[in-house]
């Protein structure tokens, strides 16, 4: 049994070393829910301005999440003060209702593309702001307290040139 444990640990180590992630952070939401007024902010560390990166939004949801998609408003503030704002929609569940994210049990993690082949060309710190914009069908007002979202984060990886 001991040998199997060590093989598992070594395998995990090599998988982790193969990861191209250069930056990332996660914010845990209290009460497994996300208030519409709660903006989650992240500071991106200074990265190589010559390289291209893929930027992801990472979301963990539980079975209490009542929708098959997720609408997010993601803003990126550049070092010069310019802010780019995107409204994004992501599929969270297949037509049969099964979650598309990865994970075992009731918590699934979805790694959602935000920017592909992006270069952090300006010197200085970039920041990300993420809020949800989920609405019920036919309702102009957004969902005030979005249930079933436990964590929101971001990750930056060196782009895999295609």
C-alpha positions as CSV (number, residue, x, y, z in Angstrom):
1,X,0.0,0.0,0.0
2,X,2.9,2.4,0.8
3,X,4.3,2.0,-2.8
4,X,1.0,3.0,-4.3
5,X,0.8,6.1,-2.2
6,X,4.3,7.2,-3.2
7,X,3.6,6.5,-6.9
8,X,0.4,8.6,-6.6
9,X,2.4,11.5,-5.0
10,X,5.1,11.4,-7.6
11,X,2.5,11.3,-10.4
12,X,0.7,14.4,-8.9
13,X,4.1,16.2,-8.7
14,X,4.9,15.6,-12.4
15,X,1.4,16.6,-13.4
16,X,1.7,19.8,-11.4
17,X,5.1,20.6,-12.9
18,X,3.6,20.3,-16.4
19,X,1.1,23.1,-15.6
20,X,1.6,26.3,-17.6
21,X,-0.1,28.5,-15.0
22,X,2.0,31.5,-14.2
23,X,-0.5,33.5,-12.0
24,X,-3.9,32.9,-10.4
25,X,-6.0,33.5,-7.3
26,X,-9.3,32.4,-5.9
27,X,-11.9,34.1,-3.8
28,X,-14.2,32.0,-1.6
29,X,-17.7,33.3,-1.3
30,X,-19.4,33.2,2.1
31,X,-22.5,31.1,2.4
32,X,-22.1,29.4,-1.0
33,X,-23.8,32.3,-2.7
34,X,-22.8,35.4,-4.6
35,X,-24.5,38.8,-4.1
36,X,-25.1,40.8,-7.2
37,X,-23.4,43.8,-5.7
38,X,-20.3,41.8,-4.7
39,X,-17.5,42.6,-7.1
40,X,-14.5,40.3,-6.8
41,X,-11.2,42.0,-7.5
42,X,-7.9,40.5,-8.4
43,X,-4.5,42.0,-8.9
44,X,-2.5,40.3,-11.7
45,X,1.3,40.3,-11.0
46,X,3.6,41.8,-13.6
47,X,4.2,39.3,-16.4
48,X,6.5,39.1,-19.4
49,X,5.2,41.6,-21.9
50,X,6.6,39.7,-24.9
51,X,4.8,36.4,-24.2
52,X,1.2,35.6,-25.0
53,X,-1.1,34.2,-22.3
54,X,-4.5,32.6,-22.0
55,X,-6.6,34.2,-19.2
56,X,-9.3,32.1,-17.5
57,X,-12.1,32.8,-15.1
58,X,-12.4,29.8,-12.7
59,X,-15.8,29.1,-11.0
60,X,-16.7,26.4,-8.5
61,X,-20.4,25.5,-8.3
62,X,-22.4,23.0,-6.3
63,X,-25.6,21.2,-7.1
64,X,-27.5,24.1,-5.6
65,X,-26.6,26.2,-8.7
66,X,-30.1,26.5,-10.3
67,X,-29.1,27.5,-13.9
68,X,-27.5,25.9,-16.9
69,X,-25.5,29.0,-17.8
70,X,-23.7,31.8,-16.1
71,X,-23.4,35.4,-17.1
72,X,-20.4,37.4,-15.9
73,X,-19.3,41.0,-16.3
74,X,-15.5,41.0,-16.3
75,X,-13.5,44.2,-16.3
76,X,-9.7,44.4,-16.9
77,X,-8.0,47.6,-15.8
78,X,-4.8,48.4,-17.6
79,X,-1.8,50.1,-15.9
80,X,-2.6,53.3,-17.9
81,X,-6.1,53.5,-16.3
82,X,-8.0,52.2,-19.3
83,X,-10.7,49.6,-18.5
84,X,-12.1,47.0,-20.9
85,X,-15.4,45.5,-19.8
86,X,-16.9,42.3,-21.3
87,X,-20.2,40.7,-20.6
88,X,-19.7,36.9,-21.0
89,X,-22.0,33.9,-21.1
90,X,-20.7,30.4,-20.2
91,X,-22.5,27.1,-20.4
92,X,-22.4,25.3,-17.0
93,X,-24.5,22.2,-17.7
94,X,-25.2,19.9,-20.6
95,X,-28.7,19.5,-22.0
96,X,-29.3,16.5,-19.7
97,X,-28.5,18.6,-16.7
98,X,-25.1,17.2,-15.9
99,X,-22.4,19.7,-14.9
100,X,-19.7,20.5,-17.5
101,X,-17.0,21.3,-14.9
102,X,-14.4,19.0,-13.5
103,X,-14.5,17.4,-10.1
104,X,-15.7,14.5,-8.0
105,X,-18.8,14.8,-6.0
106,X,-21.1,17.8,-5.7
107,X,-18.5,20.5,-6.4
108,X,-17.5,21.2,-10.0
109,X,-14.8,23.5,-11.2
110,X,-15.2,25.2,-14.6
111,X,-12.2,26.8,-16.3
112,X,-13.7,29.4,-18.6
113,X,-11.8,31.3,-21.3
114,X,-11.7,35.0,-20.8
115,X,-8.8,36.2,-23.1
116,X,-6.9,34.0,-25.6
117,X,-3.4,34.8,-26.8
118,X,-3.4,38.0,-24.7
119,X,-0.2,40.1,-24.1
120,X,0.3,42.2,-21.0
121,X,2.2,44.8,-23.1
122,X,1.9,47.8,-20.7
123,X,4.4,48.1,-17.8
124,X,2.7,47.9,-14.4
125,X,-0.1,46.0,-12.7
126,X,-3.3,44.9,-14.3
127,X,-6.4,44.1,-12.3
128,X,-9.5,42.0,-12.9
129,X,-13.0,42.7,-11.5
130,X,-15.7,40.0,-11.8
131,X,-19.4,40.3,-11.0
132,X,-22.3,38.1,-12.0
133,X,-25.2,39.2,-14.2
134,X,-27.6,36.3,-14.0
135,X,-31.3,37.0,-14.6
136,X,-34.4,34.8,-14.5
137,X,-36.2,34.6,-17.9
138,X,-38.5,37.5,-18.3
139,X,-37.2,39.4,-15.3
140,X,-35.3,42.7,-15.9
141,X,-33.9,42.6,-12.4
142,X,-30.9,40.4,-11.9
143,X,-30.7,37.6,-9.4
144,X,-29.9,39.3,-6.1
145,X,-28.3,36.4,-4.4
146,X,-26.9,33.7,-6.7
147,X,-26.9,30.3,-4.9
148,X,-24.5,27.5,-5.6
149,X,-21.4,29.4,-6.4
150,X,-18.7,28.7,-3.8
151,X,-15.5,30.2,-5.4
152,X,-14.5,32.6,-8.1
153,X,-11.0,33.0,-9.4
154,X,-8.7,33.6,-12.3
155,X,-5.7,31.9,-13.8
156,X,-3.1,33.0,-16.4
157,X,-1.3,30.4,-18.5
158,X,1.4,30.7,-21.1
159,X,-0.6,30.4,-24.4
160,X,-0.3,27.2,-26.3
161,X,0.5,28.4,-29.8
162,X,-1.8,26.7,-32.3
